[in-house]
Amino acid sequence: MIVQQSNILEWSESKGVARLVLLAVADGRRNMRSICDFANADEEEVKKAIDTLVDLRELRIAKYGDYQITLP
């Protein structure tokens, strides 16, 4: 399922870097460097943001490390 960025802006409870990471994933970015570049954040910040998104149940890490957004 493809999540539109407008859905993220409307439904996501994420903030800051976590919101940018979610938007990066929705934009089709999958590797860490690409997500870091999009979010203008270092790898440590992006990993924390991913953990936050998983805790919020807005992002799921699927098989083989792929990301799946779990918003309406």
N, CA, C and O of each residue as an XYZ file, in Angstrom:
288
protein
N       0.843     -1.179      0.000
C       0.000      0.000      0.000
C       0.892      1.248      0.000
O       1.850      1.346      0.767
N       0.563      2.164     -0.852
C       1.301      3.412     -0.929
C       0.589      4.448     -0.067
O      -0.618      4.652     -0.191
N       1.340      5.090      0.795
C       0.790      6.118      1.670
C       1.150      7.476      1.085
O       2.315      7.751      0.797
N       0.153      8.308      0.915
C       0.372      9.653      0.403
C       0.936     10.531      1.515
O       0.624     10.336      2.690
N       1.762     11.489      1.139
C       2.325     12.395      2.120
C       1.240     13.173      2.847
O       1.403     13.514      4.019
N       0.137     13.459      2.169
C      -0.961     14.183      2.825
C      -1.557     13.361      3.969
O      -2.002     13.926      4.967
N      -1.569     12.020      3.829
C      -2.054     11.162      4.924
C      -1.138     11.277      6.139
O      -1.603     11.297      7.279
N       0.151     11.351      5.887
C       1.117     11.483      6.981
C       0.887     12.804      7.703
O       0.839     12.851      8.932
N       0.746     13.868      6.932
C       0.547     15.183      7.536
C      -0.747     15.245      8.336
O      -0.822     15.952      9.340
N      -1.763     14.510      7.898
C      -3.054     14.529      8.588
C      -3.112     13.574      9.779
O      -3.668     13.930     10.818
N      -2.554     12.375      9.652
C      -2.767     11.321     10.647
C      -1.600     11.039     11.583
O      -1.812     10.524     12.680
N      -0.390     11.359     11.186
C       0.776     10.995     11.991
C       0.878     11.835     13.259
O       0.619     13.039     13.254
N       1.263     11.168     14.343
C       1.514     11.850     15.614
C       2.997     12.187     15.769
O       3.408     12.750     16.783
N       3.794     11.843     14.763
C       5.236     12.074     14.831
C       5.560     13.556     14.710
O       4.770     14.356     14.209
N       6.758     13.890     15.192
C       7.232     15.274     15.149
C       8.703     15.290     14.775
O       9.402     14.287     14.920
N       9.169     16.438     14.290
C      10.585     16.645     14.025
C      11.177     15.664     13.040
O      10.610     15.412     11.978
N      12.334     15.106     13.403
C      13.055     14.192     12.523
C      12.211     12.961     12.212
O      12.258     12.446     11.095
N      11.446     12.490     13.179
C      10.604     11.314     12.940
C       9.601     11.581     11.818
O       9.365     10.712     10.978
N       9.020     12.761     11.800
C       8.065     13.115     10.734
C       8.780     13.131      9.386
O       8.253     12.632      8.393
N       9.985     13.708      9.354
C      10.748     13.754      8.106
C      11.144     12.354      7.633
O      11.136     12.080      6.432
N      11.484     11.481      8.557
C      11.821     10.107      8.198
C      10.600      9.412      7.605
O      10.719      8.703      6.606
N       9.450      9.603      8.198
C       8.226      8.998      7.678
C       7.916      9.523      6.273
O       7.508      8.758      5.399
N       8.107     10.809      6.062
C       7.899     11.386      4.740
C       8.918     10.835      3.738
O       8.587     10.620      2.573
N      10.145     10.610      4.185
C      11.173     10.038      3.308
C      10.786      8.638      2.865
O      10.935      8.289      1.694
N      10.292      7.844      3.790
C       9.859      6.479      3.458
C       8.683      6.532      2.485
O       8.632      5.756      1.531
N       7.753      7.430      2.719
C       6.610      7.587      1.808
C       7.075      8.029      0.421
O       6.435      7.722     -0.585
N       8.183      8.744      0.379
C       8.751      9.222     -0.879
C       9.484      8.105     -1.620
O       9.950      8.309     -2.741
N       9.588      6.946     -1.013
C      10.213      5.800     -1.667
C      11.662      5.582     -1.294
O      12.324      4.715     -1.864
N      12.159      6.344     -0.361
C      13.556      6.182      0.063
C      13.639      5.000      1.026
O      12.835      4.879      1.951
N      14.620      4.135      0.796
C      14.722      2.934      1.616
C      16.079      2.765      2.286
O      16.163      2.133      3.339
N      17.140      3.312      1.707
C      18.442      3.105      2.347
C      18.740      4.248      3.317
O      18.229      5.357      3.167
N      19.559      3.961      4.288
C      19.833      4.885      5.380
C      20.389      6.221      4.881
O      19.947      7.277      5.332
N      21.339      6.186      3.969
C      21.947      7.427      3.471
C      20.898      8.334      2.826
O      20.900      9.545      3.042
N      20.018      7.751      2.046
C      18.983      8.524      1.366
C      17.996      9.132      2.369
O      17.572     10.278      2.217
N      17.641      8.361      3.385
C      16.736      8.865      4.428
C      17.420      9.973      5.224
O      16.798     10.989      5.537
N      18.693      9.784      5.552
C      19.456     10.822      6.277
C      19.510     12.113      5.479
O      19.321     13.200      6.025
N      19.767     11.988      4.192
C      19.834     13.178      3.335
C      18.490     13.901      3.299
O      18.441     15.124      3.421
N      17.409     13.156      3.134
C      16.071     13.745      3.069
C      15.735     14.467      4.372
O      15.216     15.583      4.357
N      16.038     13.819      5.501
C      15.687     14.368      6.817
C      16.719     15.373      7.325
O      16.509     16.010      8.357
N      17.836     15.519      6.601
C      18.924     16.393      7.030
C      19.351     16.058      8.462
O      19.499     16.933      9.315
N      19.543     14.748      8.690
C      19.884     14.247     10.021
C      20.969     13.186      9.892
O      21.140     12.583      8.832
N      21.701     12.964     10.985
C      22.721     11.920     10.942
C      22.078     10.555     11.206
O      20.908     10.465     11.577
N      22.861      9.507     11.010
C      22.334      8.146     11.105
C      21.769      7.834     12.496
O      20.746      7.158     12.613
N      22.426      8.319     13.536
C      21.950      8.078     14.898
C      20.561      8.695     15.115
O      19.682      8.069     15.706
N      20.378      9.923     14.634
C      19.073     10.588     14.773
C      17.997      9.844     14.000
O      16.868      9.708     14.472
N      18.344      9.361     12.810
C      17.373      8.638     11.992
C      17.000      7.310     12.650
O      15.832      6.923     12.641
N      17.975      6.615     13.216
C      17.670      5.350     13.903
C      16.752      5.586     15.098
O      15.835      4.800     15.337
N      16.988      6.657     15.848
C      16.103      7.003     16.976
C      14.707      7.330     16.462
O      13.707      6.937     17.063
N      14.646      8.051     15.344
C      13.354      8.406     14.754
C      12.598      7.161     14.309
O      11.384      7.071     14.492
N      13.306      6.207     13.730
C      12.666      4.955     13.313
C      12.123      4.221     14.525
O      11.009      3.700     14.480
N      12.891      4.170     15.612
C      12.413      3.542     16.848
C      11.158      4.244     17.359
O      10.211      3.590     17.794
N      11.151      5.568     17.307
C       9.988      6.346     17.739
C       8.778      6.009     16.882
O       7.681      5.816     17.406
N       8.967      5.938     15.574
C       7.861      5.628     14.664
C       7.325      4.223     14.889
O       6.120      3.992     14.792
N       8.216      3.286     15.189
C       7.776      1.922     15.505
C       6.976      1.935     16.809
O       5.933      1.287     16.899
N       7.452      2.663     17.814
C       6.736      2.779     19.081
C       5.358      3.411     18.901
O       4.401      3.031     19.576
N       5.261      4.380     17.986
C       3.978      5.029     17.697
C       3.074      4.146     16.826
O       1.912      4.470     16.586
N       3.633      3.032     16.365
C       2.937      2.100     15.467
C       2.566      2.741     14.134
O       1.540      2.424     13.534
N       3.425      3.646     13.691
C       3.230      4.303     12.403
C       4.155      3.726     11.340
O       3.979      3.974     10.147
N       5.140      2.957     11.783
C       6.097      2.338     10.873
C       6.377      0.933     11.373
O       6.488      0.683     12.573
N       6.486      0.027     10.415
C       6.805     -1.353     10.736
C       8.015     -1.739      9.916
O       8.131     -1.373      8.747
N       8.913     -2.482     10.535
C      10.071     -2.988      9.804
C       9.718     -4.388      9.343
O       9.597     -5.313     10.147
N       9.555     -4.529      8.031
C       9.138     -5.793      7.438
C      10.362     -6.683      7.208
O      11.486     -6.338      7.574
N      10.111     -7.813      6.605
C      11.192     -8.739      6.277
C      12.292     -8.039      5.507
O      12.032     -7.131      4.717
N      13.510     -8.463      5.738
C      14.683     -7.971      5.037
C      14.926     -6.478      5.251
O      15.591     -5.838      4.436
N      14.389     -5.912      6.351
C      14.672     -4.538      6.705
C      13.894     -3.487      5.941
O      14.169     -2.296      6.084
N      12.931     -3.899      5.133
C      12.120     -2.915      4.404
C      11.154     -2.260      5.372
O      10.762     -2.861      6.373
N      10.773     -1.033      5.075
C       9.876     -0.272      5.951
C       8.470     -0.264      5.381
O       8.277     -0.208      4.166
N       7.491     -0.319      6.277
C       6.090     -0.290      5.884
C       5.359      0.718      6.765
O       5.349      0.590      7.990
N       4.759      1.700      6.148
C       4.007      2.707      6.895
C       2.638      2.131      7.243
O       1.992      1.503      6.404
N       2.204      2.344      8.468
C       0.953      1.747      8.934
C      -0.069      2.810      9.314
O      -0.685      2.730     10.377
N      -0.247      3.788      8.465
C      -1.243      4.839      8.661
C      -2.382      4.617      7.681
O      -2.215      3.930      6.674
N      -3.558      5.207      7.976
C      -4.693      5.070      7.034
C      -4.372      5.687      5.683
O      -5.207      5.662      4.779
